Amino acid sequence: MSLDPMLLSILACPEDKLPLYYIESEGVLFNPRLRRTYEVRDGIPVMLVEEATALDDAEFDRLQALVEERQIAPTFSA
């Protein structure tokens, strides 16, 4: 499910306050700096640090490759 572009333009990581990458096919907002994802449930981003998923090396590498291959832009420019 797509997120509203206006919403995406203001979404930031609740911990480091920096941009995220929305990987629509995975249904997650990806923070490569903290190596975690935030799930998007029924079109609603779950932006709670305690519900974020920590990524192991393999999953981090896979998501980072998706961002690069698909040229996914960050939610906003820092």
C-alpha positions in Angstrom: 0.0 0.0 0.0 1.3 3.4 -1.0 1.9 6.2 1.5 0.7 9.7 0.8 3.6 11.7 -0.7 2.9 14.6 1.6 3.2 12.3 4.6 6.4 10.7 3.3 7.9 14.2 2.9 7.8 14.8 6.6 8.5 11.3 8.0 11.7 11.0 10.1 13.1 8.4 12.3 11.8 9.0 15.8 15.2 8.4 17.3 17.8 10.1 15.2 15.3 12.5 13.5 16.8 12.0 10.1 15.2 10.8 6.8 14.1 7.2 6.1 13.7 5.2 2.9 10.2 3.9 2.1 10.5 0.4 0.5 7.0 0.0 -0.6 7.4 -3.6 -1.7 8.6 -4.6 1.7 6.1 -2.4 3.6 8.8 -0.8 5.7 10.5 2.5 6.3 14.3 1.8 6.4 16.8 3.6 8.6 20.3 2.5 7.3 22.1 4.6 10.0 20.5 2.7 12.9 20.1 -0.5 10.9 16.4 -0.8 11.6 13.0 -0.7 9.9 9.6 0.6 10.9 6.6 -1.4 9.7 3.8 0.1 7.6 0.6 -1.5 8.7 -2.6 -1.0 6.7 -1.0 2.2 5.2 -0.1 3.6 8.6 3.6 3.9 9.6 4.3 2.5 13.0 6.9 5.0 14.2 7.6 3.6 17.7 11.2 2.9 18.5 10.2 0.0 20.7 8.4 -1.6 17.7 11.2 -1.1 15.2 12.9 -4.2 13.8 16.7 -4.4 14.3 18.4 -5.8 11.2 21.1 -8.4 11.0 23.9 -8.0 8.5 22.2 -10.0 5.7 18.9 -8.2 5.9 20.6 -4.8 6.2 22.6 -5.6 3.0 19.5 -6.8 1.2 17.5 -3.6 2.0 20.4 -1.3 1.2 20.8 -3.0 -2.2 17.1 -2.5 -2.9 17.4 1.2 -2.0 20.4 1.6 -4.4 19.0 -0.6 -7.2 15.6 1.2 -7.2 17.1 4.6 -6.5 14.7 5.1 -3.7 14.9 8.7 -2.5 14.9 9.6 1.2 11.7 10.9 2.8 13.2 14.4 2.9 16.6 16.1 2.3 18.6 16.6 5.5 
